[in-house]
Amino acid sequence: MGRVHMSVPRLKFAAFALAIPVAAFAGLAMDVWTYGGNKGPAQADVAVVLGAAVWTDRPSPVFAERINHAIQLYNEGKIQHIIFTGGVGQPGEAAESVVARDYAVARGVPEKNISCDTASTITWENLVEAKKLLQQRDAGLVVIVSDPLHMRRAMLMAHDVGMDNASPSPTPTTRYTGAASQLRFLVRETYYYALYLLQRPFR
């Protein structure tokens, strides 16, 4: 059986068709990467800490980075209240927000200055539930706390749920330190960012 040869015009078309999504993905990845350097105002009323994994009754290293950043903002007088988000991720584990609250209280943050959302399990739900708590407090300026590479998608969602007074406050340090782990996280976040952009008109 003879080989099937693709004509030069077809090869060019295939290459062009492949280049479009690759270039689009690369552009979104650059957006995700550069946005992570944005920082909100020096002062705000409330910090909303987006949930992450917990290990039974303690925060994972990634979650601990977010909690520690919120604690630092509180100790420096840059915020007056912290909202921790996240419900139960896996059976047998405590709610993410409750673990975060206990962690912060053990490090000197008064429990009266903390609110918890225990219903959400994904970023969109984190923000929807946080908005309900913000409305109860009649909060002014808000900062959203998460990893730098998570901020682009999180901030777009925050504004889509009606948090027009929200600004980013990315963690100054991250557990994704090596080039390989940062690349994996960047690809993952870019994928979810692109997926959200496609779903956004239908929300």
N, C-alpha and C positions, 0 to 999 in steps of 0.2 A: 504494500500500500504506500503510495507516495505521500510525502509530507505536504501539509497544508500551509502555504505561505501567506502571511498577512501583507496586504499591499502597504506601501509607504503612507498614503493618505490615511488609511485605517490606523496604522501605528501612531501617526501624529495625533489623530483624534483621540485614541485611547490614552495617550500620554497627557493630552490636554485635559481630558475628562478626569483623570486621576489627580492632576495637579491642582484643580480647583478646590476639592475638599481638603487636600493636604495644606494648601495655602491658607484656607479659611481656618483650619484647626490651629495652624501655627500663629495666625493673627489673634485668635482667642487666647491661646496660651500666653502670648506676650501681654495681652490685656490683664490676664489673671496675675502674671508675675509682677508687672509694674504697679498694679493697683495695691498690692500688698504693702507698699511703702507709704501709703496715705495714712495720715493720722488726723483725728478729730480735734475738737477744741480742747484747750487746757483745762477747762472746767465743764462739768456736766452734773445733772441731778442724779442720774441713774446709769449704772453699767449693766447691760444685758449680756450674760455669759452663755454662749451657745454650748449645748451639751456635747459630750463625747463619752467614750467607753469608760466603764468602771470595772474594777477587778474585785468582785464580791462586795466589799464595803470600803474600798478605797479608790481614789481616782487613778486612771491610767496615767502614764507620764505625759501624754498629749493633753489630757484634761487638766492635769495638775498645772501645766504651763498657763492655761487660760485662767484658772482659779487664782494662781499666784499673781498674775497681772492685775486682776480685779482687786485683790487684797492690797497690792501696792498702790493702785489708784486711790483706794479708800484711805489708806494710811497717810498718803500725801495730801489728803483733803481735796482731791480732784473730783470726787463723787461723794454722795451722801448715802446712797442705797445701792444694793446689788440684787439683781434678779438672776437666779440660777435656773436654767432650763434643762429639761430632760427627764423622761419617765424611766420605767423599767425596760432595760434593753434585752436582758436574757433572764430566763426563769432562775429564781434563787438569788438574784442580785437585788440590791437596793436601788431605788430610783436615782438616776444620775444627779438630779438637783439636790436631793437629800444628802448624798455623799459629799457633794460640793459644799453645802451649807455646814455640815459637821466639820469638814476640813477647815473652812474659813473661821468658824467659831473657835476651833481649837487654836487658831493663830491670832486671836484677839479681836475679830470683827463681832460686834454685838449682834445677837440673833434678831433683835428688833429691827435691825437695819438690813435684813435679808428677806427676800421673798422667793418662793419656790414654785415652779411649774412642774407638776409630776405627771402630766398627761401626754406630753409630746415625745416623739421618737425620731423625728427627722428634722432637718434644718427649717423647712417651711413651717412645720408645726411648732417648733421652738419659738419662732417669731410671732406666729398667730397667738399662742398662749401668752407670750411675754407682753404683747400689746394689750391684752385684757388686764393684766396686772398693772401695766403703765396707766391705763385709763382709770383704774381704781385709785391710783395715787395722784392723778392729774399732773403727771410728770412733765417737766420742761425738756431741756436738752438731754439726749440719750446717747451713749456710746455702745457700740456692739463689739464685744470681745471675742476674738477667735484667732486661729492661726493666720499668718499673712496670706497664704495661698487660698484660704477659704473665704477671704474678705470680699472678693469681687462678687461672687455668687450670693453670699449672705447679705451684702448691702443692697443688691438689686431686689432680693426678696423682701428685705426690710421695708424698702420704699413701696413695693407692690402691696404689702399688707397695710400700708397707711402710716408707717413710721417716718413721716417727713422731717421730723426733728432729730433723726438718728445720723450718727457719724461713725466712721470706723475707728477702732482702737486695737490694732493687731498686737499680738504678743511680741515683745521685743526679742524673745528667744524662742526657739522651736526645737522639738525633738527630731525633726526631719533635717539632720545636719549633713549627712554625707551626700555626695553628688547623686548617687544612685537612688537613695530614698527621696531626695528632693525631686528628682525627675519623675519617679513613680507617682508621687503626690501631685505634681504639676499636671501630669497626663490625666490622672484620675479627676482632679478638680476641673480641668478643661473639658473633659468629657461630660461631667455633670452640669457644668455651666452651659455648654452647647445644648444639652438635652433640655435644660430649663428654658433657654431662649426659644426652642422649638415649641415647648408646651405653653409658654407664657401667654400667647394670644387666646388660649382656650380656658384660662383660669378665671 
